[in-house]
Amino acid sequence: MRGRHHRDQTIRWRPGERLDHLFAELAAQRPDSDPHSTAVEIVGQRSLTFRELDARANRLARHLREDGVGPGERVALLLDHPLEAHTGMLAVLEC
């Protein structure tokens, strides 16, 4: 059944593709690819621009690398807050 809210379910994965690279690619392809445009929004609460999300993820990734996290390491994330969840996922992928 196709309704107004149908989403494209086509698999868009390519071998070797990484989520953090896909995020950067999709952000760059946006018609309004201004780094100040909203990347994540918690309606009625707070939002992060692409630039803010990238800066937060980079800071956390640096911290994780300084603590010895690298490729293949397991990192547990407690995803209570959506903005921190997005930041954490991108940061772990950057390690």
Residue pairs with C-beta under 8 A, 6 or more apart in sequence:
18 93
19 89
19 90
19 93
20 57
20 90
20 93
20 94
23 90
27 33
27 39
27 50
30 37
35 49
35 50
35 51
35 54
36 49
36 50
36 51
37 49
37 50
38 47
38 48
38 49
38 50
39 47
39 48
39 49
39 50
39 52
39 53
39 86
40 47
40 48
40 53
40 82
40 83
40 86
41 47
41 48
42 82
42 83
46 83
48 56
48 83
48 86
48 87
53 86
53 87
53 90
54 90
56 87
56 91
57 87
57 90
57 91
57 94
58 91
58 94
59 91
60 87
60 88
60 91
61 90
61 91
61 92
61 94
61 95
64 75
64 91
64 92
64 95
65 95
69 75
69 92
69 95
70 95
71 95
73 95
75 92
75 95
77 85
77 88
77 89
77 92
79 85
79 88
